[in-house]
Amino acid sequence: MLQLARTLMILGVIILATGGLLYLVAKLNLPLGRLPGDIVIQRGNFTCIFPLATSILLSILLTLLLSLLARYLNR
């Protein structure tokens, strides 16, 4: 039961941090989702957005961040 409580608290912190990050991105007007290379298809009342460049950029940033964190924790 104690392990479940810890897991739920960790998930709560992760969700809170993600929400705060999304709020910060919205307040700073960062062009995520509107970068050159993002594909937008509009036909009448249908819109399909495929954020290719945003996905690649976030993947690179998260890879660098997690590799630095892994190196720091393995000391």
ChimeraX commands (.cxc) that place a marker at each C-alpha (Angstrom):
marker #1 position 0.00,0.00,0.00 radius 0.5
marker #1 position 2.89,2.34,0.76 radius 0.5
marker #1 position 4.37,1.75,-2.71 radius 0.5
marker #1 position 1.03,2.69,-4.36 radius 0.5
marker #1 position 0.91,5.92,-2.35 radius 0.5
marker #1 position 4.44,6.86,-3.42 radius 0.5
marker #1 position 3.69,6.07,-7.05 radius 0.5
marker #1 position 0.55,8.22,-7.00 radius 0.5
marker #1 position 2.43,11.11,-5.41 radius 0.5
marker #1 position 5.20,10.88,-8.02 radius 0.5
marker #1 position 2.63,10.81,-10.83 radius 0.5
marker #1 position 0.91,13.83,-9.29 radius 0.5
marker #1 position 4.17,15.77,-9.22 radius 0.5
marker #1 position 4.89,14.82,-12.84 radius 0.5
marker #1 position 1.40,15.94,-13.95 radius 0.5
marker #1 position 1.75,19.20,-11.98 radius 0.5
marker #1 position 5.16,19.92,-13.55 radius 0.5
marker #1 position 3.84,19.17,-17.04 radius 0.5
marker #1 position 0.86,21.46,-16.49 radius 0.5
marker #1 position 3.11,24.23,-15.22 radius 0.5
marker #1 position 5.42,23.84,-18.20 radius 0.5
marker #1 position 2.51,24.00,-20.64 radius 0.5
marker #1 position 1.18,27.08,-18.85 radius 0.5
marker #1 position 4.60,28.73,-19.09 radius 0.5
marker #1 position 4.90,27.90,-22.81 radius 0.5
marker #1 position 1.46,29.44,-23.41 radius 0.5
marker #1 position 2.34,32.61,-21.47 radius 0.5
marker #1 position 5.68,33.07,-23.29 radius 0.5
marker #1 position 4.02,32.71,-26.73 radius 0.5
marker #1 position 6.59,30.19,-27.88 radius 0.5
marker #1 position 5.79,29.08,-31.44 radius 0.5
marker #1 position 5.56,25.37,-30.60 radius 0.5
marker #1 position 3.21,23.80,-33.14 radius 0.5
marker #1 position 3.73,26.69,-35.55 radius 0.5
marker #1 position 7.36,26.15,-36.53 radius 0.5
marker #1 position 8.51,25.98,-40.14 radius 0.5
marker #1 position 8.26,22.31,-41.02 radius 0.5
marker #1 position 5.01,21.73,-39.14 radius 0.5
marker #1 position 2.36,20.46,-41.52 radius 0.5
marker #1 position -1.13,22.03,-41.46 radius 0.5
marker #1 position -3.89,20.84,-43.78 radius 0.5
marker #1 position -7.12,22.88,-43.90 radius 0.5
marker #1 position -10.06,21.81,-46.03 radius 0.5
marker #1 position -13.38,23.52,-45.32 radius 0.5
marker #1 position -14.29,22.80,-41.70 radius 0.5
marker #1 position -11.54,20.14,-41.31 radius 0.5
marker #1 position -8.07,20.93,-39.96 radius 0.5
marker #1 position -5.25,18.42,-39.55 radius 0.5
marker #1 position -2.08,19.53,-37.79 radius 0.5
marker #1 position 1.08,17.39,-37.83 radius 0.5
marker #1 position 3.81,19.18,-35.79 radius 0.5
marker #1 position 6.82,17.47,-37.38 radius 0.5
marker #1 position 9.44,20.16,-36.64 radius 0.5
marker #1 position 8.11,20.70,-33.11 radius 0.5
marker #1 position 8.30,16.97,-32.40 radius 0.5
marker #1 position 11.88,16.76,-33.62 radius 0.5
marker #1 position 12.91,19.82,-31.60 radius 0.5
marker #1 position 11.29,18.53,-28.40 radius 0.5
marker #1 position 12.84,15.10,-28.95 radius 0.5
marker #1 position 16.33,16.59,-29.24 radius 0.5
marker #1 position 15.85,18.81,-26.17 radius 0.5
marker #1 position 14.46,15.98,-24.03 radius 0.5
marker #1 position 17.24,13.63,-25.14 radius 0.5
marker #1 position 19.89,16.16,-24.13 radius 0.5
marker #1 position 18.17,16.91,-20.83 radius 0.5
marker #1 position 17.70,13.27,-19.88 radius 0.5
marker #1 position 21.26,12.30,-20.87 radius 0.5
marker #1 position 22.67,15.13,-18.74 radius 0.5
marker #1 position 20.43,14.07,-15.86 radius 0.5
marker #1 position 21.53,10.43,-16.22 radius 0.5
marker #1 position 25.21,11.44,-16.20 radius 0.5
marker #1 position 24.69,13.60,-13.14 radius 0.5
marker #1 position 22.87,10.85,-11.22 radius 0.5
marker #1 position 25.45,8.17,-12.09 radius 0.5
marker #1 position 28.31,9.98,-10.33 radius 0.5
marker link #1:1,2 radius 0.2
marker link #1:2,3 radius 0.2
marker link #1:3,4 radius 0.2
marker link #1:4,5 radius 0.2
marker link #1:5,6 radius 0.2
marker link #1:6,7 radius 0.2
marker link #1:7,8 radius 0.2
marker link #1:8,9 radius 0.2
marker link #1:9,10 radius 0.2
marker link #1:10,11 radius 0.2
marker link #1:11,12 radius 0.2
marker link #1:12,13 radius 0.2
marker link #1:13,14 radius 0.2
marker link #1:14,15 radius 0.2
marker link #1:15,16 radius 0.2
marker link #1:16,17 radius 0.2
marker link #1:17,18 radius 0.2
marker link #1:18,19 radius 0.2
marker link #1:19,20 radius 0.2
marker link #1:20,21 radius 0.2
marker link #1:21,22 radius 0.2
marker link #1:22,23 radius 0.2
marker link #1:23,24 radius 0.2
marker link #1:24,25 radius 0.2
marker link #1:25,26 radius 0.2
marker link #1:26,27 radius 0.2
marker link #1:27,28 radius 0.2
marker link #1:28,29 radius 0.2
marker link #1:29,30 radius 0.2
marker link #1:30,31 radius 0.2
marker link #1:31,32 radius 0.2
marker link #1:32,33 radius 0.2
marker link #1:33,34 radius 0.2
marker link #1:34,35 radius 0.2
marker link #1:35,36 radius 0.2
marker link #1:36,37 radius 0.2
marker link #1:37,38 radius 0.2
marker link #1:38,39 radius 0.2
marker link #1:39,40 radius 0.2
marker link #1:40,41 radius 0.2
marker link #1:41,42 radius 0.2
marker link #1:42,43 radius 0.2
marker link #1:43,44 radius 0.2
marker link #1:44,45 radius 0.2
marker link #1:45,46 radius 0.2
marker link #1:46,47 radius 0.2
marker link #1:47,48 radius 0.2
marker link #1:48,49 radius 0.2
marker link #1:49,50 radius 0.2
marker link #1:50,51 radius 0.2
marker link #1:51,52 radius 0.2
marker link #1:52,53 radius 0.2
marker link #1:53,54 radius 0.2
marker link #1:54,55 radius 0.2
marker link #1:55,56 radius 0.2
marker link #1:56,57 radius 0.2
marker link #1:57,58 radius 0.2
marker link #1:58,59 radius 0.2
marker link #1:59,60 radius 0.2
marker link #1:60,61 radius 0.2
marker link #1:61,62 radius 0.2
marker link #1:62,63 radius 0.2
marker link #1:63,64 radius 0.2
marker link #1:64,65 radius 0.2
marker link #1:65,66 radius 0.2
marker link #1:66,67 radius 0.2
marker link #1:67,68 radius 0.2
marker link #1:68,69 radius 0.2
marker link #1:69,70 radius 0.2
marker link #1:70,71 radius 0.2
marker link #1:71,72 radius 0.2
marker link #1:72,73 radius 0.2
marker link #1:73,74 radius 0.2
marker link #1:74,75 radius 0.2
view
